[in-house]
């Protein structure tokens, strides 16, 4: 007999922040209840907190509207950030040289689940 866990996810793709900066914040919120995780991200002094907070709120809204869960009783089951495509730009330098600038993007995913299933 298999037990199916009910999880809800939200994803933001091509976010203009590097995946390593988002991963610093995902470590802070995994395993926390959604209201706690929202507060952690609201007061985090990092630029990556804003897009991650947006994805977290979207996952909670998906769980409420699509699966009928109470958003206050959800826990962040998993959260990760994968690397997206890197935009390459060039900056002119001295004596006709050019340095490559990498504008990194990321794909952010947050999975929430009811408290009793984590």
C-alpha positions as CSV (number, residue, x, y, z in Angstrom):
1,X,0.0,0.0,0.0
2,X,1.4,3.4,-1.0
3,X,0.8,6.5,0.9
4,X,0.6,9.5,-1.3
5,X,1.8,12.8,0.2
6,X,-0.1,15.9,-0.9
7,X,2.3,18.6,-1.8
8,X,1.8,21.8,-3.7
9,X,4.5,23.7,-5.5
10,X,5.2,27.0,-7.2
11,X,8.0,27.9,-9.6
12,X,9.5,31.2,-10.9
13,X,11.7,30.9,-13.9
14,X,14.3,33.2,-15.4
15,X,14.6,35.3,-12.2
16,X,17.4,37.8,-12.5
17,X,19.4,36.8,-9.4
18,X,22.1,34.1,-9.2
19,X,21.1,30.7,-7.8
20,X,23.8,30.7,-5.2
21,X,22.3,33.9,-3.6
22,X,18.8,32.3,-3.5
23,X,20.2,29.1,-2.0
24,X,21.4,31.0,1.0
25,X,17.8,31.9,1.8
26,X,16.3,28.6,0.9
27,X,18.4,27.0,3.7
28,X,16.7,29.4,6.2
29,X,13.1,28.5,5.3
30,X,13.0,24.8,4.7
31,X,11.2,23.0,7.5
32,X,9.5,26.1,8.8
33,X,5.8,26.8,8.9
34,X,4.8,29.1,6.1
35,X,4.0,32.1,8.3
36,X,7.4,31.8,10.0
37,X,9.1,31.5,6.6
38,X,7.3,34.6,5.3
39,X,8.6,36.6,8.3
40,X,12.1,35.3,7.9
41,X,12.1,36.5,4.2
42,X,10.4,39.8,4.9
43,X,13.2,40.8,7.3
44,X,16.1,39.2,5.5
45,X,18.5,41.8,4.3
46,X,19.1,40.2,0.9
47,X,18.0,41.1,-2.6
48,X,17.0,37.5,-3.4
49,X,14.5,37.5,-0.5
50,X,11.9,39.4,-2.6
51,X,11.5,36.8,-5.5
52,X,11.7,33.9,-3.1
53,X,9.0,35.4,-0.9
54,X,6.8,35.9,-4.0
55,X,7.3,32.2,-4.9
56,X,6.5,31.1,-1.3
57,X,3.3,33.1,-1.2
58,X,2.3,31.7,-4.6
59,X,2.9,28.1,-3.3
60,X,0.7,28.8,-0.3
61,X,-2.0,30.3,-2.5
62,X,-1.9,27.3,-4.8
63,X,-2.3,25.0,-1.8
64,X,-5.3,27.0,-0.6
65,X,-7.1,27.5,-3.9
66,X,-6.2,24.3,-5.7
67,X,-6.0,21.7,-2.9
68,X,-8.1,23.3,-0.1
69,X,-5.4,23.5,2.6
70,X,-5.3,26.1,5.3
71,X,-2.2,28.3,4.5
72,X,-1.4,28.8,8.2
73,X,-1.0,25.1,8.7
74,X,1.5,24.5,5.8
75,X,5.2,23.8,6.1
76,X,7.9,24.5,3.6
77,X,8.8,20.9,2.7
78,X,11.4,21.7,0.1
79,X,12.9,24.7,-1.7
80,X,15.6,25.0,-4.2
81,X,17.1,27.2,-6.9
82,X,18.5,25.9,-10.1
83,X,20.7,27.8,-12.5
84,X,19.0,29.3,-15.5
85,X,20.6,30.6,-18.6
86,X,23.4,33.1,-18.3
87,X,23.2,36.3,-20.3
88,X,26.6,37.4,-21.5
89,X,27.6,41.0,-21.9
90,X,30.9,42.6,-22.7
91,X,32.5,45.6,-21.0
92,X,35.2,47.6,-22.9
93,X,38.5,47.7,-21.1
94,X,41.8,49.4,-21.7
95,X,43.8,49.0,-25.0
96,X,40.9,47.5,-27.0
97,X,40.2,44.6,-24.7
98,X,36.8,43.4,-23.6
99,X,35.8,41.6,-20.3
100,X,32.9,39.2,-20.2
101,X,30.1,40.1,-17.8
102,X,27.8,37.2,-16.8
103,X,24.3,38.1,-15.8
104,X,23.0,35.0,-14.1
105,X,19.4,33.8,-13.8
106,X,17.8,31.2,-11.7
107,X,14.7,29.0,-11.5
108,X,13.2,29.0,-8.0
109,X,10.9,26.3,-6.7
110,X,9.1,26.0,-3.4
111,X,7.1,23.0,-2.2
112,X,4.7,23.3,0.7
113,X,2.9,20.4,2.5
114,X,0.4,20.1,5.3
115,X,2.0,20.0,8.8
116,X,1.1,16.4,9.5
117,X,2.8,15.1,6.3
118,X,6.3,16.6,6.8
